[in-house]
Amino acid sequence: MIGQWIGRIEGELPATLRIETEDRGYGLIGRAYLFYDNSNLPGYLFDIHLPKDKPLRATLATIYLYPAGGIMSAQDRQGAEAFLKSNYGGAMPPHLDVEFSVVGSDLIVAWAEPEPVSTKMPGVKRFLRLVQKSADEPMQRGNVTLRLSDPTGASVLTPRPDLVSWDQFRHWAAGQHPRHFIFRGQRQPFKLATTFHRTWRKNLNQWITQDIDLLFGSVAETLKYPLQLGNLQHNAAIWSILQHHGYPTPMLDWSYSPFVAAYFAFQEKTEVNVPPRIYIFDRVAWINKYGKAGFIVDAAPNQLVVVETMPVGNPRHSPQQAISTVTNIADVEAFIREREEADGVRYLTACDLPIGSRPQIMRELELMGITYGSLFPGLDGICRDMRDRLFTSPA
């Protein structure tokens, strides 16, 4: 059951369940997050620690979350429990007995109630009504199925038929209002997925609570601006610095410039006859619908947040006209597609350009001042630019 799994709970109180687990060698470690569509109801977090041997069973403690994400204080939890008892006749049990099983490409989740609860309690009875059997017998399974959120493989997004040549794309891009769209160039039409989610790591909480502390202690002395962990803007800036220097993060790099994105799509020579891709994301439409608030990445509902990070400590930020998205979803493209279907709005499109146009594109981008050296200031950028200029065959 390694990976990220997402499922919907339908009924009177619809909700989303997201489970993230990774193999740490000694066992499976992860978390489960349950958030109701009704924003008046709290969310729930369950820490998962499982042996790798079957059956995959555990007793999980219930941790209350704010509806928009974040662990509740003890006082707020008491208030949430009182609200649930008053309006639904009962609160979530402090513990749940849970069993996980993988069937094909699906994850089946079953849980039992260790203590009697009201039939009006949100979530438990309407989600799964189970009876704990003897230790040797499997739990009675419910009908909730979670699908793997797979970040690997090719994109299923059909490229725009009106932008099939460099001339068409350049003309279209020049006619757009600056900063309305953001762009991301990729050498092949892979799925949109963060560098973190493309690794074996799936537990974002450990990344935030352990990795960032260790990394910040290592890089703090190299930062000219005194960034501090805990400040949301500073956190985003630190993550962006790590992202730009190759450390896996839950961020996706974008650019306000369609031509900077084109450079990243075509910068590497490839022998594979696969068209480079430029993703086009309607930043304004997304923010108008989902806001531009601060983000809580791990203990939060499924989300994709547009973040304009501070450029401090990151000399590559301004030349690349950089902007980022932060997400807790492995398959970003599928998540955006679900929101498009629900909202009736097209947020994400793509432009695939022929690889044979690379010489023309790179020549024009150089005339625009978009080169490796301009996008990556420093000695590496200077040497790369000089190498490309002096060692490229005239042919």
Number of C-alpha atoms within 10 A of each C-alpha: 21 18 20 27 22 21 21 18 22 13 10 9 14 16 19 18 22 24 28 28 25 18 19 12 9 10 14 19 21 25 22 20 24 24 28 21 15 12 11 13 18 22 28 25 24 19 19 19 18 20 15 15 9 10 15 16 20 17 18 19 16 15 17 26 24 22 21 18 22 19 19 18 12 10 8 14 17 13 12 20 16 15 17 20 16 11 13 14 15 19 21 20 15 13 16 20 17 19 20 19 16 14 10 6 11 17 21 19 20 25 25 22 20 14 9 8 15 14 14 16 18 21 21 20 15 16 20 19 17 18 14 15 11 8 7 7 9 13 22 15 18 14 12 17 19 22 16 20 21 18 24 15 10 11 17 11 17 10 18 11 10 10 17 14 14 18 13 12 19 15 11 13 15 11 8 11 8 12 14 12 22 24 26 28 27 22 21 20 23 16 20 21 20 24 17 21 27 17 12 13 20 25 23 22 15 14 18 17 10 11 12 18 12 12 14 19 9 10 12 15 10 9 14 10 10 10 17 14 14 8 10 14 18 17 19 21 23 26 23 28 23 19 20 16 11 9 13 18 23 25 26 22 19 24 23 20 18 25 24 23 26 28 24 19 25 25 18 12 10 13 7 8 10 15 20 24 25 28 24 20 20 17 17 16 15 21 13 9 10 13 12 13 10 12 20 17 21 22 23 23 25 19 19 20 21 24 21 15 22 19 17 18 18 18 15 19 20 14 15 20 18 24 23 22 17 21 24 27 28 28 22 22 17 19 15 19 16 12 14 15 10 9 11 9 14 15 18 19 15 21 23 26 24 15 21 11 14 20 11 11 20 17 13 13 16 14 10 11 12 19 22 20 18 16 20 18 13 12 10 11 16 15 13 14 16 13 11 12 11 9 9 9 7 6 3
